[in-house]
Amino acid sequence: MIKPIIELTISIKPTDAELKKLKDYFKEMPMGEILTGLKFANSRWSAKDAGTLKVGRKSIVQKEVHSVTTEQAQWRLKNWKMMIANYRRRGYSYPTISRIKKILIQKSKKKSK
């Protein structure tokens, strides 16, 4: 049986450890899985390069509560139903909204400066 050989032109010379990992991946994984992973990595890299990569939950929560004052936190909690509607329109999940509310409650209890 003849083993197929793949030749690639790349911009940076890989280290010996990287070459070993690549060989192991190609030896152990089916070609379809490798291509699916590369497609995902390419899409993620393109989105990151374009600045449209969606951030994770922790970053979303931090973005929402980062510079909120005590008064703003209290207002948001008083108008929580409206805030939920706004967050859902933005596509936030209920666990994310719950985390935002938890931090707003903490901020609303702090004394304002």
C-alpha positions as CSV (number, residue, x, y, z in Angstrom):
1,M,0.0,0.0,0.0
2,I,1.4,3.4,-1.0
3,K,1.1,6.1,1.7
4,P,0.0,9.5,0.3
5,I,2.3,12.4,0.8
6,I,1.2,16.0,1.3
7,E,3.5,18.9,0.6
8,L,2.7,22.3,2.0
9,T,4.2,25.7,1.4
10,I,4.2,27.7,4.7
11,S,5.5,31.2,5.6
12,I,7.4,30.2,8.8
13,K,9.5,27.1,9.4
14,P,7.8,25.0,12.0
15,T,9.7,23.8,15.1
16,D,10.4,20.1,15.5
17,A,7.7,19.8,18.2
18,E,5.2,21.5,15.8
19,L,6.1,19.1,13.0
20,K,5.7,16.1,15.3
21,K,2.3,17.3,16.4
22,L,1.2,17.8,12.7
23,K,2.4,14.3,11.8
24,D,0.6,12.8,14.8
25,Y,-2.6,14.6,13.9
26,F,-2.5,13.4,10.3
27,K,-1.7,9.9,11.4
28,E,-4.4,9.6,14.1
29,M,-7.3,11.7,12.8
30,P,-9.5,11.1,9.7
31,M,-9.0,13.6,6.9
32,G,-12.6,14.9,7.3
33,E,-12.0,15.9,10.9
34,I,-8.7,17.6,10.1
35,L,-10.4,19.6,7.3
36,T,-13.3,20.5,9.6
37,G,-10.9,21.8,12.3
38,L,-8.9,23.8,9.8
39,K,-12.1,25.3,8.4
40,F,-13.2,26.3,11.9
41,A,-9.7,27.8,12.7
42,N,-9.7,29.7,9.4
43,S,-13.2,31.2,10.0
44,R,-12.2,32.2,13.6
45,W,-8.9,33.7,12.3
46,S,-10.7,35.7,9.6
47,A,-13.3,36.9,12.1
48,K,-10.6,37.9,14.6
49,D,-8.7,39.7,11.8
50,A,-11.8,41.6,10.7
51,G,-12.6,42.5,14.3
52,T,-16.0,40.7,14.3
53,L,-15.1,37.8,16.5
54,K,-17.8,37.4,19.2
55,V,-16.3,37.6,22.7
56,G,-17.0,35.1,25.4
57,R,-19.5,35.4,28.3
58,K,-17.0,36.8,30.8
59,S,-16.0,39.6,28.4
60,I,-19.7,40.4,27.7
61,V,-20.4,40.7,31.4
62,Q,-17.4,42.9,32.0
63,K,-18.4,45.1,29.1
64,E,-21.9,45.6,30.6
65,V,-20.8,46.4,34.2
66,H,-17.3,47.8,33.8
67,S,-18.0,51.5,34.4
68,V,-21.5,51.4,36.0
69,T,-21.9,53.7,39.0
70,T,-23.9,52.8,42.1
71,E,-26.8,55.0,41.0
72,Q,-26.8,53.5,37.5
73,A,-26.7,49.9,38.9
74,Q,-29.7,50.8,41.2
75,W,-31.6,52.3,38.2
76,R,-30.9,49.2,36.1
77,L,-32.2,46.9,38.8
78,K,-35.4,49.0,39.3
79,N,-36.0,48.7,35.5
80,W,-34.9,45.2,35.3
81,K,-37.6,43.9,32.9
82,M,-36.7,46.6,30.4
83,M,-33.0,45.6,30.8
84,I,-33.8,42.0,30.2
85,A,-35.6,42.9,27.0
86,N,-32.6,44.9,25.8
87,Y,-30.1,42.1,26.7
88,R,-32.3,39.5,24.9
89,R,-32.4,41.7,21.8
90,R,-28.6,41.8,21.8
91,G,-28.7,38.0,21.9
92,Y,-27.4,37.4,25.5
93,S,-28.4,34.1,27.1
94,Y,-30.3,34.0,30.4
95,P,-27.2,32.7,32.3
96,T,-25.2,35.8,31.0
97,I,-28.0,38.1,32.0
98,S,-28.1,36.5,35.4
99,R,-24.4,37.1,35.9
100,I,-24.8,40.7,34.9
101,K,-27.6,41.1,37.4
102,K,-25.5,39.5,40.2
103,I,-22.7,42.1,39.6
104,L,-25.2,44.9,39.4
105,I,-26.6,43.9,42.8
106,Q,-23.1,44.0,44.2
107,K,-22.4,47.4,42.7
108,S,-25.7,48.8,43.9
109,K,-24.9,48.0,47.5
110,K,-21.5,49.9,47.4
111,K,-21.5,53.5,48.6
112,S,-21.2,56.0,45.8
113,K,-18.1,58.2,45.9
